[in-house]
Amino acid sequence: MRRLYLISFLLCAVVLIPLTAQVLKGKVVDTSSEPVPNASNYIRELLQGIMTDDNGEFQASLKKGNYTFEFSSLGYERKTIPVSINGNPLSPLQVTLDKKVYTLKEVIV
């Protein structure tokens, strides 16, 4: 009988542990509100990176705490945003990246 209680307890614990994390959803867009596909999102505290999909959307499962997101994509300025997860419902995050102009030196042939 004790084994049955122990197995039930462990099964409940395994099922409920993932529920302690919250899902942060967001979208990365440019200054004209167009999605930025395949933008990179790096979470410093987790040493983990995620990519946006073709619509510029991403999601991350995070535990309570403070996180620093670094958003970047080729042709755009890097943007750093602090995010706080405190157990309250999360509203979707929208990140706007500014375009970056690259200039090359003149080449004479």
Backbone atoms as SQL, in Angstrom:
CREATE TABLE atoms (id INTEGER PRIMARY KEY, chain TEXT, resi INTEGER, resn TEXT, atom TEXT, x REAL, y REAL, z REAL);
INSERT INTO atoms VALUES
  (1, 'A', 1, 'MET', 'N', 0.820, -1.193, 0.000),
  (2, 'A', 1, 'MET', 'CA', 0.000, 0.000, 0.000),
  (3, 'A', 1, 'MET', 'C', 0.870, 1.266, 0.000),
  (4, 'A', 2, 'ARG', 'N', 1.951, 1.205, 0.762),
  (5, 'A', 2, 'ARG', 'CA', 2.843, 2.363, 0.802),
  (6, 'A', 2, 'ARG', 'C', 3.466, 2.619, -0.571),
  (7, 'A', 3, 'ARG', 'N', 3.774, 1.556, -1.283),
  (8, 'A', 3, 'ARG', 'CA', 4.347, 1.731, -2.623),
  (9, 'A', 3, 'ARG', 'C', 3.361, 2.430, -3.544),
  (10, 'A', 4, 'LEU', 'N', 2.091, 2.094, -3.415),
  (11, 'A', 4, 'LEU', 'CA', 1.077, 2.730, -4.244),
  (12, 'A', 4, 'LEU', 'C', 1.014, 4.229, -3.956),
  (13, 'A', 5, 'TYR', 'N', 1.073, 4.602, -2.673),
  (14, 'A', 5, 'TYR', 'CA', 1.083, 6.030, -2.317),
  (15, 'A', 5, 'TYR', 'C', 2.345, 6.722, -2.834),
  (16, 'A', 6, 'LEU', 'N', 3.469, 6.046, -2.711),
  (17, 'A', 6, 'LEU', 'CA', 4.727, 6.618, -3.174),
  (18, 'A', 6, 'LEU', 'C', 4.713, 6.814, -4.693),
  (19, 'A', 7, 'ILE', 'N', 4.248, 5.824, -5.411),
  (20, 'A', 7, 'ILE', 'CA', 4.176, 5.928, -6.865),
  (21, 'A', 7, 'ILE', 'C', 3.209, 7.031, -7.262),
  (22, 'A', 8, 'SER', 'N', 2.068, 7.140, -6.581),
  (23, 'A', 8, 'SER', 'CA', 1.095, 8.199, -6.878),
  (24, 'A', 8, 'SER', 'C', 1.698, 9.572, -6.621),
  (25, 'A', 9, 'PHE', 'N', 2.415, 9.706, -5.511),
  (26, 'A', 9, 'PHE', 'CA', 3.043, 10.983, -5.180),
  (27, 'A', 9, 'PHE', 'C', 4.077, 11.374, -6.225),
  (28, 'A', 10, 'LEU', 'N', 4.929, 10.439, -6.609),
  (29, 'A', 10, 'LEU', 'CA', 5.954, 10.729, -7.606),
  (30, 'A', 10, 'LEU', 'C', 5.333, 11.068, -8.956),
  (31, 'A', 11, 'LEU', 'N', 4.285, 10.376, -9.333),
  (32, 'A', 11, 'LEU', 'CA', 3.618, 10.666, -10.589),
  (33, 'A', 11, 'LEU', 'C', 3.023, 12.067, -10.583),
  (34, 'A', 12, 'CYS', 'N', 2.378, 12.453, -9.488),
  (35, 'A', 12, 'CYS', 'CA', 1.826, 13.814, -9.372),
  (36, 'A', 12, 'CYS', 'C', 2.930, 14.863, -9.413),
  (37, 'A', 13, 'ALA', 'N', 4.033, 14.592, -8.745),
  (38, 'A', 13, 'ALA', 'CA', 5.144, 15.547, -8.730),
  (39, 'A', 13, 'ALA', 'C', 5.707, 15.730, -10.131),
  (40, 'A', 14, 'VAL', 'N', 5.861, 14.647, -10.873),
  (41, 'A', 14, 'VAL', 'CA', 6.405, 14.730, -12.227),
  (42, 'A', 14, 'VAL', 'C', 5.454, 15.490, -13.145),
  (43, 'A', 15, 'VAL', 'N', 4.165, 15.324, -12.949),
  (44, 'A', 15, 'VAL', 'CA', 3.179, 16.008, -13.782),
  (45, 'A', 15, 'VAL', 'C', 3.089, 17.482, -13.427),
  (46, 'A', 16, 'LEU', 'N', 3.217, 17.848, -12.149),
  (47, 'A', 16, 'LEU', 'CA', 3.031, 19.229, -11.714),
  (48, 'A', 16, 'LEU', 'C', 4.281, 20.090, -11.814),
  (49, 'A', 17, 'ILE', 'N', 5.461, 19.517, -11.875),
  (50, 'A', 17, 'ILE', 'CA', 6.696, 20.308, -11.949),
  (51, 'A', 17, 'ILE', 'C', 6.717, 21.224, -13.171),
  (52, 'A', 18, 'PRO', 'N', 6.360, 20.757, -14.376),
  (53, 'A', 18, 'PRO', 'CA', 6.373, 21.678, -15.519),
  (54, 'A', 18, 'PRO', 'C', 5.365, 22.809, -15.400),
  (55, 'A', 19, 'LEU', 'N', 4.355, 22.659, -14.568),
  (56, 'A', 19, 'LEU', 'CA', 3.343, 23.707, -14.428),
  (57, 'A', 19, 'LEU', 'C', 3.849, 24.918, -13.667),
  (58, 'A', 20, 'THR', 'N', 5.016, 24.814, -13.027),
  (59, 'A', 20, 'THR', 'CA', 5.547, 25.949, -12.281),
  (60, 'A', 20, 'THR', 'C', 6.161, 27.001, -13.194),
  (61, 'A', 21, 'ALA', 'N', 6.434, 26.659, -14.430),
  (62, 'A', 21, 'ALA', 'CA', 7.009, 27.609, -15.378),
  (63, 'A', 21, 'ALA', 'C', 5.892, 28.330, -16.130),
  (64, 'A', 22, 'GLN', 'N', 6.187, 29.533, -16.574),
  (65, 'A', 22, 'GLN', 'CA', 5.243, 30.297, -17.377),
  (66, 'A', 22, 'GLN', 'C', 5.787, 30.426, -18.786),
  (67, 'A', 23, 'VAL', 'N', 4.869, 30.522, -19.730),
  (68, 'A', 23, 'VAL', 'CA', 5.261, 30.653, -21.127),
  (69, 'A', 23, 'VAL', 'C', 5.198, 32.123, -21.511),
  (70, 'A', 24, 'LEU', 'N', 6.334, 32.645, -21.937),
  (71, 'A', 24, 'LEU', 'CA', 6.416, 34.011, -22.439),
  (72, 'A', 24, 'LEU', 'C', 6.364, 33.939, -23.958),
  (73, 'A', 25, 'LYS', 'N', 5.348, 34.572, -24.526),
  (74, 'A', 25, 'LYS', 'CA', 5.214, 34.619, -25.983),
  (75, 'A', 25, 'LYS', 'C', 5.502, 36.031, -26.440),
  (76, 'A', 26, 'GLY', 'N', 6.007, 36.160, -27.656),
  (77, 'A', 26, 'GLY', 'CA', 6.299, 37.485, -28.161),
  (78, 'A', 26, 'GLY', 'C', 6.496, 37.480, -29.659),
  (79, 'A', 27, 'LYS', 'N', 6.711, 38.674, -30.167),
  (80, 'A', 27, 'LYS', 'CA', 6.915, 38.861, -31.600),
  (81, 'A', 27, 'LYS', 'C', 7.979, 39.917, -31.813),
  (82, 'A', 28, 'VAL', 'N', 8.854, 39.681, -32.774),
  (83, 'A', 28, 'VAL', 'CA', 9.901, 40.636, -33.131),
  (84, 'A', 28, 'VAL', 'C', 9.517, 41.253, -34.469),
  (85, 'A', 29, 'VAL', 'N', 9.427, 42.597, -34.480),
  (86, 'A', 29, 'VAL', 'CA', 9.055, 43.319, -35.697),
  (87, 'A', 29, 'VAL', 'C', 10.073, 44.423, -35.952),
  (88, 'A', 30, 'ASP', 'N', 10.042, 44.966, -37.186),
  (89, 'A', 30, 'ASP', 'CA', 10.902, 46.110, -37.492),
  (90, 'A', 30, 'ASP', 'C', 10.104, 47.399, -37.294),
  (91, 'A', 31, 'THR', 'N', 10.685, 48.528, -37.624),
  (92, 'A', 31, 'THR', 'CA', 10.042, 49.814, -37.368),
  (93, 'A', 31, 'THR', 'C', 8.779, 50.028, -38.195),
  (94, 'A', 32, 'SER', 'N', 8.599, 49.261, -39.269),
  (95, 'A', 32, 'SER', 'CA', 7.375, 49.370, -40.075),
  (96, 'A', 32, 'SER', 'C', 6.376, 48.273, -39.704),
  (97, 'A', 33, 'SER', 'N', 6.557, 47.643, -38.536),
  (98, 'A', 33, 'SER', 'CA', 5.683, 46.594, -37.991),
  (99, 'A', 33, 'SER', 'C', 5.663, 45.320, -38.819),
  (100, 'A', 34, 'GLU', 'N', 6.685, 45.122, -39.649),
  (101, 'A', 34, 'GLU', 'CA', 6.817, 43.874, -40.396),
  (102, 'A', 34, 'GLU', 'C', 7.572, 42.865, -39.527),
  (103, 'A', 35, 'PRO', 'N', 7.168, 41.593, -39.532),
  (104, 'A', 35, 'PRO', 'CA', 7.865, 40.601, -38.701),
  (105, 'A', 35, 'PRO', 'C', 9.310, 40.400, -39.160),
  (106, 'A', 36, 'VAL', 'N', 10.170, 40.100, -38.197),
  (107, 'A', 36, 'VAL', 'CA', 11.577, 39.815, -38.481),
  (108, 'A', 36, 'VAL', 'C', 11.769, 38.307, -38.328),
  (109, 'A', 37, 'PRO', 'N', 11.796, 37.562, -39.451),
  (110, 'A', 37, 'PRO', 'CA', 11.952, 36.115, -39.342),
  (111, 'A', 37, 'PRO', 'C', 13.371, 35.726, -38.949),
  (112, 'A', 38, 'ASN', 'N', 13.464, 34.627, -38.228),
  (113, 'A', 38, 'ASN', 'CA', 14.755, 34.038, -37.817),
  (114, 'A', 38, 'ASN', 'C', 15.625, 34.984, -37.004),
  (115, 'A', 39, 'ALA', 'N', 14.991, 35.864, -36.234),
  (116, 'A', 39, 'ALA', 'CA', 15.760, 36.710, -35.308),
  (117, 'A', 39, 'ALA', 'C', 16.213, 35.838, -34.143),
  (118, 'A', 40, 'SER', 'N', 17.346, 36.164, -33.585),
  (119, 'A', 40, 'SER', 'CA', 17.881, 35.390, -32.483),
  (120, 'A', 40, 'SER', 'C', 17.556, 36.074, -31.163),
  (121, 'A', 41, 'ASN', 'N', 17.096, 35.266, -30.193),
  (122, 'A', 41, 'ASN', 'CA', 16.767, 35.754, -28.849),
  (123, 'A', 41, 'ASN', 'C', 17.639, 34.980, -27.871),
  (124, 'A', 42, 'TYR', 'N', 18.507, 35.687, -27.187),
  (125, 'A', 42, 'TYR', 'CA', 19.414, 35.047, -26.236),
  (126, 'A', 42, 'TYR', 'C', 19.007, 35.431, -24.825),
  (127, 'A', 43, 'ILE', 'N', 18.816, 34.434, -23.957),
  (128, 'A', 43, 'ILE', 'CA', 18.464, 34.671, -22.559),
  (129, 'A', 43, 'ILE', 'C', 19.743, 34.505, -21.750),
  (130, 'A', 44, 'ARG', 'N', 20.288, 35.608, -21.264),
  (131, 'A', 44, 'ARG', 'CA', 21.604, 35.597, -20.603),
  (132, 'A', 44, 'ARG', 'C', 21.645, 34.662, -19.398),
  (133, 'A', 45, 'GLU', 'N', 20.643, 34.742, -18.533),
  (134, 'A', 45, 'GLU', 'CA', 20.670, 33.977, -17.287),
  (135, 'A', 45, 'GLU', 'C', 20.602, 32.466, -17.521),
  (136, 'A', 46, 'LEU', 'N', 19.978, 32.053, -18.598),
  (137, 'A', 46, 'LEU', 'CA', 19.862, 30.626, -18.901),
  (138, 'A', 46, 'LEU', 'C', 20.936, 30.146, -19.865),
  (139, 'A', 47, 'LEU', 'N', 21.700, 31.092, -20.423),
  (140, 'A', 47, 'LEU', 'CA', 22.700, 30.764, -21.443),
  (141, 'A', 47, 'LEU', 'C', 22.053, 29.954, -22.560),
  (142, 'A', 48, 'GLN', 'N', 20.885, 30.435, -22.983),
  (143, 'A', 48, 'GLN', 'CA', 20.091, 29.711, -23.974),
  (144, 'A', 48, 'GLN', 'C', 19.589, 30.681, -25.031),
  (145, 'A', 49, 'GLY', 'N', 19.575, 30.233, -26.251),
  (146, 'A', 49, 'GLY', 'CA', 19.066, 31.052, -27.333),
  (147, 'A', 49, 'GLY', 'C', 17.892, 30.386, -28.017),
  (148, 'A', 50, 'ILE', 'N', 16.976, 31.199, -28.523),
  (149, 'A', 50, 'ILE', 'CA', 15.847, 30.694, -29.294),
  (150, 'A', 50, 'ILE', 'C', 15.705, 31.567, -30.531),
  (151, 'A', 51, 'MET', 'N', 15.051, 31.046, -31.535),
  (152, 'A', 51, 'MET', 'CA', 14.875, 31.763, -32.796),
  (153, 'A', 51, 'MET', 'C', 13.397, 32.070, -33.005),
  (154, 'A', 52, 'THR', 'N', 13.139, 33.143, -33.736),
  (155, 'A', 52, 'THR', 'CA', 11.763, 33.433, -34.113),
  (156, 'A', 52, 'THR', 'C', 11.412, 32.612, -35.350),
  (157, 'A', 53, 'ASP', 'N', 10.114, 32.388, -35.540),
  (158, 'A', 53, 'ASP', 'CA', 9.677, 31.657, -36.727),
  (159, 'A', 53, 'ASP', 'C', 9.538, 32.621, -37.899),
  (160, 'A', 54, 'ASP', 'N', 8.911, 32.181, -38.981),
  (161, 'A', 54, 'ASP', 'CA', 8.769, 33.013, -40.173),
  (162, 'A', 54, 'ASP', 'C', 7.888, 34.231, -39.941),
  (163, 'A', 55, 'ASN', 'N', 7.046, 34.193, -38.908),
  (164, 'A', 55, 'ASN', 'CA', 6.179, 35.326, -38.565),
  (165, 'A', 55, 'ASN', 'C', 6.803, 36.226, -37.505),
  (166, 'A', 56, 'GLY', 'N', 8.049, 35.969, -37.123),
  (167, 'A', 56, 'GLY', 'CA', 8.733, 36.758, -36.111),
  (168, 'A', 56, 'GLY', 'C', 8.302, 36.424, -34.695),
  (169, 'A', 57, 'GLU', 'N', 7.572, 35.314, -34.498),
  (170, 'A', 57, 'GLU', 'CA', 7.051, 34.957, -33.176),
  (171, 'A', 57, 'GLU', 'C', 7.983, 33.975, -32.479),
  (172, 'A', 58, 'PHE', 'N', 7.979, 34.045, -31.139),
  (173, 'A', 58, 'PHE', 'CA', 8.780, 33.142, -30.326),
  (174, 'A', 58, 'PHE', 'C', 8.033, 32.844, -29.039),
  (175, 'A', 59, 'GLN', 'N', 8.469, 31.814, -28.339),
  (176, 'A', 59, 'GLN', 'CA', 7.956, 31.542, -27.007),
  (177, 'A', 59, 'GLN', 'C', 9.031, 30.844, -26.192),
  (178, 'A', 60, 'ALA', 'N', 9.011, 31.118, -24.887),
  (179, 'A', 60, 'ALA', 'CA', 9.990, 30.543, -23.975),
  (180, 'A', 60, 'ALA', 'C', 9.290, 30.176, -22.679),
  (181, 'A', 61, 'SER', 'N', 9.605, 29.028, -22.144),
  (182, 'A', 61, 'SER', 'CA', 9.055, 28.581, -20.874),
  (183, 'A', 61, 'SER', 'C', 10.045, 28.959, -19.777),
  (184, 'A', 62, 'LEU', 'N', 9.614, 29.837, -18.867),
  (185, 'A', 62, 'LEU', 'CA', 10.515, 30.397, -17.855),
  (186, 'A', 62, 'LEU', 'C', 9.942, 30.242, -16.452),
  (187, 'A', 63, 'LYS', 'N', 10.823, 30.014, -15.490),
  (188, 'A', 63, 'LYS', 'CA', 10.429, 29.990, -14.077),
  (189, 'A', 63, 'LYS', 'C', 10.424, 31.421, -13.551),
  (190, 'A', 64, 'LYS', 'N', 9.903, 31.615, -12.336),
  (191, 'A', 64, 'LYS', 'CA', 9.891, 32.949, -11.732),
  (192, 'A', 64, 'LYS', 'C', 11.314, 33.481, -11.637),
  (193, 'A', 65, 'GLY', 'N', 11.450, 34.777, -11.894),
  (194, 'A', 65, 'GLY', 'CA', 12.756, 35.406, -11.803),
  (195, 'A', 65, 'GLY', 'C', 12.894, 36.543, -12.791),
  (196, 'A', 66, 'ASN', 'N', 14.070, 37.129, -12.808),
  (197, 'A', 66, 'ASN', 'CA', 14.383, 38.226, -13.726),
  (198, 'A', 66, 'ASN', 'C', 15.324, 37.717, -14.802),
  (199, 'A', 67, 'TYR', 'N', 15.022, 38.084, -16.035),
  (200, 'A', 67, 'TYR', 'CA', 15.796, 37.620, -17.177),
  (201, 'A', 67, 'TYR', 'C', 16.166, 38.801, -18.061),
  (202, 'A', 68, 'THR', 'N', 17.250, 38.647, -18.802),
  (203, 'A', 68, 'THR', 'CA', 17.682, 39.647, -19.761),
  (204, 'A', 68, 'THR', 'C', 17.693, 39.010, -21.145),
  (205, 'A', 69, 'PHE', 'N', 16.849, 39.540, -22.025),
  (206, 'A', 69, 'PHE', 'CA', 16.757, 39.043, -23.398),
  (207, 'A', 69, 'PHE', 'C', 17.579, 39.940, -24.310),
  (208, 'A', 70, 'GLU', 'N', 18.343, 39.330, -25.201),
  (209, 'A', 70, 'GLU', 'CA', 19.073, 40.067, -26.241),
  (210, 'A', 70, 'GLU', 'C', 18.497, 39.632, -27.589),
  (211, 'A', 71, 'PHE', 'N', 17.926, 40.584, -28.297),
  (212, 'A', 71, 'PHE', 'CA', 17.331, 40.318, -29.604),
  (213, 'A', 71, 'PHE', 'C', 18.263, 40.852, -30.675),
  (214, 'A', 72, 'SER', 'N', 18.513, 40.054, -31.710),
  (215, 'A', 72, 'SER', 'CA', 19.369, 40.515, -32.802),
  (216, 'A', 72, 'SER', 'C', 19.015, 39.780, -34.087),
  (217, 'A', 73, 'SER', 'N', 19.322, 40.429, -35.179),
  (218, 'A', 73, 'SER', 'CA', 19.155, 39.839, -36.499),
  (219, 'A', 73, 'SER', 'C', 20.043, 40.616, -37.462),
  (220, 'A', 74, 'LEU', 'N', 20.473, 39.961, -38.508),
  (221, 'A', 74, 'LEU', 'CA', 21.337, 40.600, -39.486),
  (222, 'A', 74, 'LEU', 'C', 20.589, 41.754, -40.151),
  (223, 'A', 75, 'GLY', 'N', 21.196, 42.924, -40.144),
  (224, 'A', 75, 'GLY', 'CA', 20.574, 44.107, -40.731),
  (225, 'A', 75, 'GLY', 'C', 19.798, 44.940, -39.729),
  (226, 'A', 76, 'TYR', 'N', 19.848, 44.559, -38.441),
  (227, 'A', 76, 'TYR', 'CA', 19.120, 45.279, -37.398),
  (228, 'A', 76, 'TYR', 'C', 20.034, 45.535, -36.204),
  (229, 'A', 77, 'GLU', 'N', 19.740, 46.605, -35.474),
  (230, 'A', 77, 'GLU', 'CA', 20.474, 46.915, -34.250),
  (231, 'A', 77, 'GLU', 'C', 20.102, 45.900, -33.163),
  (232, 'A', 78, 'ARG', 'N', 21.058, 45.522, -32.335),
  (233, 'A', 78, 'ARG', 'CA', 20.814, 44.616, -31.204),
  (234, 'A', 78, 'ARG', 'C', 20.018, 45.370, -30.132),
  (235, 'A', 79, 'LYS', 'N', 19.059, 44.686, -29.502),
  (236, 'A', 79, 'LYS', 'CA', 18.247, 45.307, -28.459),
  (237, 'A', 79, 'LYS', 'C', 18.229, 44.394, -27.239),
  (238, 'A', 80, 'THR', 'N', 18.440, 44.975, -26.051),
  (239, 'A', 80, 'THR', 'CA', 18.424, 44.235, -24.793),
  (240, 'A', 80, 'THR', 'C', 17.215, 44.679, -23.980),
  (241, 'A', 81, 'ILE', 'N', 16.439, 43.694, -23.494),
  (242, 'A', 81, 'ILE', 'CA', 15.220, 43.992, -22.742),
  (243, 'A', 81, 'ILE', 'C', 15.194, 43.148, -21.478),
  (244, 'A', 82, 'PRO', 'N', 14.993, 43.786, -20.302),
  (245, 'A', 82, 'PRO', 'CA', 14.811, 43.004, -19.077),
  (246, 'A', 82, 'PRO', 'C', 13.361, 42.517, -18.983),
  (247, 'A', 83, 'VAL', 'N', 13.190, 41.264, -18.553),
  (248, 'A', 83, 'VAL', 'CA', 11.863, 40.675, -18.403),
  (249, 'A', 83, 'VAL', 'C', 11.770, 40.074, -17.008),
  (250, 'A', 84, 'SER', 'N', 10.670, 40.368, -16.312),
  (251, 'A', 84, 'SER', 'CA', 10.451, 39.844, -14.974),
  (252, 'A', 84, 'SER', 'C', 9.268, 38.883, -14.989),
  (253, 'A', 85, 'ILE', 'N', 9.495, 37.663, -14.520),
  (254, 'A', 85, 'ILE', 'CA', 8.449, 36.651, -14.417),
  (255, 'A', 85, 'ILE', 'C', 8.115, 36.541, -12.930),
  (256, 'A', 86, 'ASN', 'N', 6.890, 36.902, -12.566),
  (257, 'A', 86, 'ASN', 'CA', 6.534, 36.913, -11.143),
  (258, 'A', 86, 'ASN', 'C', 5.297, 36.083, -10.819),
  (259, 'A', 87, 'GLY', 'N', 4.823, 35.276, -11.729),
  (260, 'A', 87, 'GLY', 'CA', 3.680, 34.419, -11.460),
  (261, 'A', 87, 'GLY', 'C', 2.368, 34.985, -11.969),
  (262, 'A', 88, 'ASN', 'N', 2.321, 36.268, -12.284),
  (263, 'A', 88, 'ASN', 'CA', 1.108, 36.861, -12.840),
  (264, 'A', 88, 'ASN', 'C', 0.994, 36.502, -14.315),
  (265, 'A', 89, 'PRO', 'N', -0.210, 36.541, -14.867),
  (266, 'A', 89, 'PRO', 'CA', -0.354, 36.251, -16.299),
  (267, 'A', 89, 'PRO', 'C', 0.506, 37.205, -17.136),
  (268, 'A', 90, 'LEU', 'N', 1.135, 36.664, -18.143),
  (269, 'A', 90, 'LEU', 'CA', 2.050, 37.448, -18.977),
  (270, 'A', 90, 'LEU', 'C', 1.348, 37.926, -20.238),
  (271, 'A', 91, 'SER', 'N', 1.541, 39.189, -20.552),
  (272, 'A', 91, 'SER', 'CA', 1.027, 39.695, -21.819),
  (273, 'A', 91, 'SER', 'C', 2.097, 39.463, -22.880),
  (274, 'A', 92, 'PRO', 'N', 1.685, 39.263, -24.134),
  (275, 'A', 92, 'PRO', 'CA', 2.679, 39.033, -25.190),
  (276, 'A', 92, 'PRO', 'C', 3.655, 40.207, -25.303),
  (277, 'A', 93, 'LEU', 'N', 4.896, 39.888, -25.554),
  (278, 'A', 93, 'LEU', 'CA', 5.961, 40.879, -25.657),
  (279, 'A', 93, 'LEU', 'C', 6.164, 41.222, -27.129),
  (280, 'A', 94, 'GLN', 'N', 6.179, 42.509, -27.453),
  (281, 'A', 94, 'GLN', 'CA', 6.482, 42.922, -28.825),
  (282, 'A', 94, 'GLN', 'C', 7.765, 43.737, -28.804),
  (283, 'A', 95, 'VAL', 'N', 8.725, 43.287, -29.587),
  (284, 'A', 95, 'VAL', 'CA', 10.039, 43.912, -29.643),
  (285, 'A', 95, 'VAL', 'C', 10.225, 44.521, -31.028),
  (286, 'A', 96, 'THR', 'N', 10.598, 45.796, -31.064),
  (287, 'A', 96, 'THR', 'CA', 10.834, 46.483, -32.326),
  (288, 'A', 96, 'THR', 'C', 12.338, 46.691, -32.511),
  (289, 'A', 97, 'LEU', 'N', 12.859, 46.161, -33.600),
  (290, 'A', 97, 'LEU', 'CA', 14.279, 46.315, -33.915),
  (291, 'A', 97, 'LEU', 'C', 14.450, 47.406, -34.967),
  (292, 'A', 98, 'ASP', 'N', 15.429, 48.279, -34.749),
  (293, 'A', 98, 'ASP', 'CA', 15.750, 49.333, -35.704),
  (294, 'A', 98, 'ASP', 'C', 16.696, 48.782, -36.761),
  (295, 'A', 99, 'LYS', 'N', 16.500, 49.213, -37.995),
  (296, 'A', 99, 'LYS', 'CA', 17.380, 48.759, -39.080),
  (297, 'A', 99, 'LYS', 'C', 18.766, 49.353, -38.905),
  (298, 'A', 100, 'LYS', 'N', 19.766, 48.595, -39.308),
  (299, 'A', 100, 'LYS', 'CA', 21.157, 49.027, -39.199),
  (300, 'A', 100, 'LYS', 'C', 21.719, 49.146, -40.608),
  (301, 'A', 101, 'VAL', 'N', 22.318, 50.282, -40.884),
  (302, 'A', 101, 'VAL', 'CA', 22.892, 50.521, -42.202),
  (303, 'A', 101, 'VAL', 'C', 24.376, 50.180, -42.164),
  (304, 'A', 102, 'TYR', 'N', 24.778, 49.352, -43.097),
  (305, 'A', 102, 'TYR', 'CA', 26.188, 48.995, -43.224),
  (306, 'A', 102, 'TYR', 'C', 26.784, 49.783, -44.380),
  (307, 'A', 103, 'THR', 'N', 27.924, 50.403, -44.142),
  (308, 'A', 103, 'THR', 'CA', 28.621, 51.096, -45.231),
  (309, 'A', 103, 'THR', 'C', 29.981, 50.460, -45.405),
  (310, 'A', 104, 'LEU', 'N', 30.345, 50.291, -46.657),
  (311, 'A', 104, 'LEU', 'CA', 31.629, 49.699, -46.991),
  (312, 'A', 104, 'LEU', 'C', 32.529, 50.759, -47.600),
  (313, 'A', 105, 'LYS', 'N', 33.807, 50.577, -47.422),
  (314, 'A', 105, 'LYS', 'CA', 34.765, 51.497, -48.037),
  (315, 'A', 105, 'LYS', 'C', 34.750, 51.308, -49.549),
  (316, 'A', 106, 'GLU', 'N', 35.070, 52.379, -50.238),
  (317, 'A', 106, 'GLU', 'CA', 35.115, 52.341, -51.695),
  (318, 'A', 106, 'GLU', 'C', 36.302, 51.502, -52.153),
  (319, 'A', 107, 'VAL', 'N', 36.047, 50.689, -53.174),
  (320, 'A', 107, 'VAL', 'CA', 37.101, 49.859, -53.748),
  (321, 'A', 107, 'VAL', 'C', 37.365, 50.328, -55.163),
  (322, 'A', 108, 'ILE', 'N', 38.631, 50.609, -55.468),
  (323, 'A', 108, 'ILE', 'CA', 39.019, 51.040, -56.815),
  (324, 'A', 108, 'ILE', 'C', 39.687, 49.876, -57.498),
  (325, 'A', 109, 'VAL', 'N', 39.179, 49.538, -58.696),
  (326, 'A', 109, 'VAL', 'CA', 39.726, 48.403, -59.449),
  (327, 'A', 109, 'VAL', 'C', 40.473, 48.920, -60.643);
